Amino acid sequence: MVGEGETVNLSAIDIDILSIASKRGSAGIDKGELLFELGKVVKGIAYTDLVKRINRLASENAISIEENGPDDFTVFITESGSRLISDSVQ
């Protein structure tokens, strides 16, 4: 879990995931929309690798994941994730 003032090494893909989730705010973004938006900026990464990154960001409390079904989810950015994305831009 990421605490106040704690540094996290974010990859470009992590930043893309957080940026996309941030744009949707409290409404969140479902799996299909997230993958579509990521497909615009990320090329050549396997679906399983993206899911691992999403799960890692969730374990670091940068995002939360709501399960919508057996193979569907919605991603929400957290306050911690918003701080991370803000810090990465500076």
C-alpha positions as CSV (number, residue, x, y, z in Angstrom):
1,M,0.0,0.0,0.0
2,V,1.3,3.5,-0.9
3,G,1.4,5.9,2.0
4,E,1.7,9.7,2.1
5,G,5.1,10.8,0.8
6,E,6.0,7.3,-0.3
7,T,7.6,6.9,-3.7
8,V,6.4,4.3,-6.2
9,N,8.2,3.5,-9.5
10,L,5.6,3.8,-12.2
11,S,6.1,2.6,-15.7
12,A,4.7,4.5,-18.7
13,I,1.9,1.9,-18.9
14,D,1.1,2.4,-15.2
15,I,0.8,6.1,-15.8
16,D,-1.4,5.5,-18.8
17,I,-3.7,3.3,-16.7
18,L,-3.9,5.9,-13.9
19,S,-4.4,8.7,-16.4
20,I,-7.3,7.0,-18.1
21,A,-8.9,6.0,-14.8
22,S,-8.4,9.6,-13.6
23,K,-10.3,11.0,-16.6
24,R,-13.4,9.0,-15.6
25,G,-13.2,10.0,-12.0
26,S,-15.8,8.6,-9.6
27,A,-17.8,7.0,-12.5
28,G,-14.9,4.5,-13.1
29,I,-14.1,2.9,-16.4
30,D,-15.1,-0.7,-17.3
31,K,-12.7,-3.3,-18.7
32,G,-13.8,-2.8,-22.3
33,E,-13.4,0.9,-22.3
34,L,-10.1,0.7,-20.4
35,L,-8.6,-1.7,-22.9
36,F,-9.9,0.3,-25.8
37,E,-8.3,3.5,-24.4
38,L,-5.1,1.7,-23.6
39,G,-5.0,0.3,-27.1
40,K,-4.8,3.9,-28.4
41,V,-1.5,4.6,-26.5
42,V,0.0,1.1,-25.7
43,K,1.1,-1.3,-28.4
44,G,2.5,-4.8,-28.1
45,I,1.5,-5.7,-24.6
46,A,-0.4,-8.9,-23.8
47,Y,-3.8,-8.8,-22.0
48,T,-2.4,-10.9,-19.2
49,D,0.4,-8.4,-18.6
50,L,-2.1,-5.5,-18.5
51,V,-4.2,-7.4,-15.9
52,K,-1.1,-8.0,-13.8
53,R,-0.3,-4.3,-13.9
54,I,-3.9,-3.4,-13.0
55,N,-3.8,-5.8,-10.1
56,R,-0.5,-4.5,-8.9
57,L,-1.9,-0.9,-9.0
58,A,-4.9,-2.1,-7.0
59,S,-2.6,-3.8,-4.4
60,E,-0.7,-0.5,-4.1
61,N,-4.1,1.3,-3.5
62,A,-3.6,3.4,-6.6
63,I,-6.9,2.1,-8.0
64,S,-9.8,0.0,-6.8
65,I,-11.4,-2.7,-8.8
66,E,-15.1,-3.6,-8.7
67,E,-15.8,-7.1,-10.1
68,N,-18.9,-7.0,-12.4
69,G,-18.9,-10.6,-13.5
70,P,-16.6,-13.6,-14.2
71,D,-14.5,-11.7,-16.7
72,D,-15.6,-8.0,-16.3
73,F,-14.5,-5.3,-13.9
74,T,-14.6,-1.5,-13.4
75,V,-11.5,0.5,-12.3
76,F,-11.7,3.5,-10.1
77,I,-8.8,5.8,-9.3
78,T,-8.2,6.4,-5.6
79,E,-6.8,9.5,-3.8
80,S,-3.5,7.8,-3.6
81,G,-3.6,7.1,-7.4
82,S,-4.5,10.7,-8.1
83,R,-1.5,11.8,-6.1
84,L,0.8,9.4,-7.9
85,I,-0.4,10.7,-11.3
86,S,0.0,14.3,-10.2
87,D,3.5,13.6,-8.9
88,S,4.5,11.8,-12.1
89,V,3.6,14.9,-14.2
90,Q,5.7,17.2,-12.1
